[in-house]
Amino acid sequence: MSVPADFGSISSPAPGASGGLGWVSVAQSQKWGPPGSTPQLVPGPDFLAWNGRSFTEYGEQAVAGEGGSATLRLAPAPAPGTETVWSVGRAAGPEATFAPRVLRFG
């Protein structure tokens, strides 16, 4: 399978409703921008949802006063048969602090 991110590390796979691969998180994801663009690398997806044939890209929404985030773990929703996933991590806060980040997709 081809992952729609050129750089970054794939981590924390989580199962989908069928029990197979459903989601993965991508740490520090970047993609090549259009030819001749500046900068050459642009932010890539934070999460990828797998439907059995291809990935759908998802990104975290920006939060005022917070910088980039790191996903620590993905977990599927507790309801069997759903495509929802939870992400637990942290974001860079002001003055070298961290802010907890909990997100839900799907």
N, C-alpha and C positions, 0 to 999 in steps of 0.2 A: 504494500500500500504506500502511496505517496503522501507525505505530510506537507501541507501548504505553508511551511515556514522554512526559510533557508538557514537560519541560525537560531540557536536556543537549545535548551535541553528538555526532552520529553520526560515528564515525571507523573507520578500518581495516577495510573490508569484506574478507571472505575467502570463497573459493569453497567450495561444498559438494561432495559426491560427484559430482554431475552436471556440475560445472563452472560452474553458475550461482551466484547469491548464496546463501551458506549461513549466514554469521555476520556480525555487526557488533558493535563495542564502542560503549558509550554513556558518555561522560565526564560526570561530575558529574550523573548522572541523578536527576531528582526527578519525583514524580507528585502530583497532588492527592489528599489524603486524603478520607475520607468526609465528606459535608456536615456542618458544625458541629464538625469535629474540630480539636484543637489538638495539635501545629502543623498548619497547613493543608497544608503540603507534607511528603511522606514520601519516604524514599529509593526510587529506582526501580531498574530492572534495570541490571546492569553489562554484560551481553552479551545479544544476541538471536539466536536460531537461526531461520532462515527455512525452512519446509518447502514453499514454493511457493504457500501459501494464507494462512498466518498465522505470527506470531512466537511463539516460546516464550521466556520470560524466564529468565535465569540471573543469580545474584548471587554475588559472591565470599564465601567464608567468612571470618569474622573471625579474625585471628591475634593472640594475646595479645602485648601490648607494641607493636603496630603500629597506626597510624591508617589513614586513607583511602588509597587507591591510585590510580595513574594508569596506564592501559594505554598502552603505547607502540606496540605492533603486534600484530596477529593473524596467524597463519600456519596453513594447513591441515596436517593430518597428512601425512607423506610417503607413506603407503600409499594408492594410488588406490582410490576407491570407498568410503572411510570417511567418516563424518560428524564425525570428531574435529577439534578446533581447539586450537591452543596460543596462549596469551596471555603476552606478555612485557611487564613494566612495573616499577613501583617503588611501594613503600608508604612512608608517613611513619613514621619510626622515632623513638626517644626523642631528646630534646635536639636537634631540628632535623636529624637524620640521615635517610638513606634506606635502605630495605631492598629488595633485589631481589625481584621477585615473578614466578614462572613458574607458570602454571596450565594444566590440560588439561581440556577439556569434551568431552562426547560419547562 
